[in-house]
Amino acid sequence: MQEQDLFEYAVIRLVPKVEREEFMNVGVILYCAKQKYLKTRIELDEQRFSLFCSSIDLEELRHHLNAFENICRGGKEGGPIGKLDMASRFRWLTATRSTVLQSSKVHPGFCVDPEEKLQQLYSQMVLLP
């Protein structure tokens, strides 16, 4: 039996009106230190988005969601945060904030394959049944 490794994840949420605390899940970010894995899976359902919130610029939102992906990959495309080590990038992306894009609390678990676990969490937390 393969050894399971500790992972941490958070759900990425679109919160159009922070004061109302209503949100729509748009992605998942998963970090597994032992396997040196940090990745996010994001999907912005434009039809749901338009019904949920029409006051946010869709292109600007896409730009900010792309920043999550760039920071996960690391390097210069991720800006100054992208140059940090993997654990620091994950902590920065999942830090508590009062903005249109937020993350849930960080949740731990164990997995063998973080890519498979990311897809499973994404299916459960973001995709509609």
C-alpha angles and dihedrals in degrees: 000000000000119000115252119227129213115255134178128208142177133192117240111226135196108220106181096178108030093191091060093050092217115143146176120214110237104165152350130236119202130190127188111178097191092054093039090236128152119159142142132209114204133180124176109197100208094200093053090042093054091050093045099044132001098172097075121084106245095210092051090049091051089051091055092046089052088054089062090055094045093050091050091053090048128207131092095318087066091057120221092332091052089062093061122096117274096259092051092049091052092048091048093050093048098042116126112264140161100228138113090268115051137159129228121242113291114263126197131216144148128256143162096213116032093192090057091045091050090054091047093050091044090053092048099042106032113022118078116238 
